[in-house]
């Protein structure tokens, strides 16, 4: 599961965009915290239903199954597990988790600001960047990537094949 905010702008600086996204998230989380119990329950039920919806076509099913194979996780009932976890969460618990995850000090975020063609390298280098951000010029991208830490998912063994009638 993930959370994405995508902003396209020709005029705002990365720092401004980052601040506006953070302001949006704070406002969103305040509204969830103030939401009535019935409204939260209705939204949660809708999210669970969305998680459990059937694949609409073969392409969606292939994408879902291929994702499990590519990640070597083989959790064929992932949607059911996620839905069960969602059903068990309380509003205050969700709000606390969301604040820590989306706005907390230890949050993990990837912000990409591409300026190719809109700014000269000198202009891009002079732009203020959000806290913790690194300005990587296009020609230095390979060196930057080489220094990044890699998170590896736990691989599970492929489930045993069960043949009926044996």
ChimeraX attribute file (.defattr): number of C-alpha atoms within 10 A of each C-alpha:
attribute: neighborCount
match mode: 1-to-1
recipient: residues
	/A:1	3
	/A:2	3
	/A:3	6
	/A:4	7
	/A:5	7
	/A:6	7
	/A:7	10
	/A:8	9
	/A:9	9
	/A:10	8
	/A:11	9
	/A:12	10
	/A:13	16
	/A:14	20
	/A:15	16
	/A:16	14
	/A:17	19
	/A:18	17
	/A:19	13
	/A:20	13
	/A:21	15
	/A:22	14
	/A:23	13
	/A:24	12
	/A:25	17
	/A:26	16
	/A:27	12
	/A:28	11
	/A:29	19
	/A:30	13
	/A:31	12
	/A:32	18
	/A:33	16
	/A:34	11
	/A:35	13
	/A:36	12
	/A:37	12
	/A:38	9
	/A:39	11
	/A:40	16
	/A:41	15
	/A:42	12
	/A:43	13
	/A:44	18
	/A:45	15
	/A:46	12
	/A:47	15
	/A:48	19
	/A:49	12
	/A:50	12
	/A:51	16
	/A:52	16
	/A:53	10
	/A:54	11
	/A:55	12
	/A:56	8
	/A:57	8
	/A:58	9
	/A:59	10
	/A:60	12
	/A:61	13
	/A:62	12
	/A:63	12
	/A:64	14
	/A:65	14
	/A:66	13
	/A:67	14
	/A:68	15
	/A:69	14
	/A:70	9
	/A:71	14
	/A:72	15
	/A:73	17
	/A:74	18
	/A:75	17
	/A:76	12
	/A:77	9
	/A:78	15
	/A:79	16
	/A:80	14
	/A:81	14
	/A:82	14
	/A:83	18
	/A:84	12
	/A:85	11
	/A:86	16
	/A:87	14
	/A:88	9
	/A:89	12
	/A:90	13
	/A:91	18
	/A:92	11
	/A:93	10
	/A:94	15
	/A:95	18
	/A:96	13
	/A:97	13
	/A:98	16
	/A:99	16
	/A:100	13
	/A:101	14
	/A:102	17
	/A:103	17
	/A:104	12
	/A:105	9
	/A:106	9
	/A:107	11
	/A:108	9
	/A:109	12
	/A:110	8
	/A:111	13
	/A:112	10
	/A:113	17
	/A:114	14
	/A:115	14
	/A:116	11
	/A:117	7
	/A:118	11
	/A:119	13
	/A:120	11
	/A:121	13
	/A:122	9
	/A:123	10
	/A:124	20
	/A:125	13
	/A:126	10
	/A:127	13
	/A:128	13
	/A:129	18
	/A:130	16
	/A:131	8
	/A:132	5
	/A:133	14
	/A:134	10
	/A:135	17
	/A:136	16
	/A:137	16
	/A:138	12
	/A:139	8
	/A:140	10
	/A:141	11
	/A:142	11
	/A:143	10
	/A:144	14
	/A:145	11
	/A:146	9
	/A:147	8
	/A:148	8
	/A:149	7
	/A:150	8
	/A:151	6
	/A:152	7
	/A:153	9
	/A:154	9
	/A:155	10
	/A:156	11
	/A:157	9
	/A:158	11
	/A:159	9
	/A:160	6
	/A:161	6
	/A:162	7
	/A:163	6
	/A:164	5
	/A:165	4
	/A:166	4
